[in-house]
Amino acid sequence: MPEYPMNVSIRRIPKDANLFEITITTPTLRSQFRLPRDKMNELRVTIEQALMDKRR
C-alpha cells in the first residue's frame, strides 16, 4: 500500500471545552472540522471499531 504524507491535528477550542477542531492536511488538500464532544466520541468509537475489525 503506498504511503501518502498526511498530518492530522486535534485541538480543543479554548473558549468552549465541549468543541474540538480537527485539521487534516495533505500536500494538495486541507480540511477543518469543528465537532462537539458527543460527535467526537462517536468518531473515536468508529475509528476504534475499524482498527479492531478482524476481516483484514
C-alpha positions as CSV (number, residue, x, y, z in Angstrom):
1,M,0.0,0.0,0.0
2,P,1.5,3.4,-1.0
3,E,2.1,5.9,1.7
4,Y,0.8,9.5,1.4
5,P,2.0,12.3,3.6
6,M,-0.7,13.5,5.9
7,N,-0.9,15.5,9.1
8,V,-3.9,15.2,11.5
9,S,-4.2,17.5,14.4
10,I,-6.9,17.8,17.0
11,R,-7.3,20.7,19.5
12,R,-9.9,21.8,22.0
13,I,-11.4,25.2,21.3
14,P,-10.2,27.4,24.2
15,K,-13.5,29.2,24.8
16,D,-15.6,26.1,24.6
17,A,-14.4,22.9,26.4
18,N,-17.0,20.9,24.5
19,L,-15.9,21.8,21.0
20,F,-12.9,20.3,19.1
21,E,-11.2,21.3,15.9
22,I,-9.8,18.6,13.6
23,T,-7.4,19.6,10.8
24,I,-6.3,17.2,8.1
25,T,-3.5,18.4,5.8
26,T,-2.0,16.7,2.8
27,P,0.1,18.3,0.0
28,T,-3.0,19.0,-2.0
29,L,-5.8,19.4,0.5
30,R,-6.5,21.0,3.9
31,S,-9.8,20.2,5.7
32,Q,-11.0,21.6,9.0
33,F,-13.9,20.3,11.1
34,R,-15.4,21.6,14.4
35,L,-17.2,18.9,16.3
36,P,-19.0,18.9,19.6
37,R,-17.8,16.4,22.3
38,D,-20.6,13.9,21.7
39,K,-19.8,13.7,17.9
40,M,-16.1,13.5,18.7
41,N,-16.8,10.5,21.0
42,E,-18.8,8.8,18.2
43,L,-15.9,9.4,15.8
44,R,-13.4,7.8,18.3
45,V,-15.6,4.7,18.7
46,T,-16.0,4.4,14.9
47,I,-12.2,4.6,14.4
48,E,-11.6,2.1,17.1
49,Q,-14.1,-0.3,15.6
50,A,-12.4,0.0,12.2
51,L,-9.0,-0.6,13.7
52,M,-10.2,-3.7,15.6
53,D,-12.0,-5.2,12.6
54,K,-10.6,-8.7,12.0
55,R,-11.8,-9.1,8.5
56,R,-8.5,-7.9,7.0
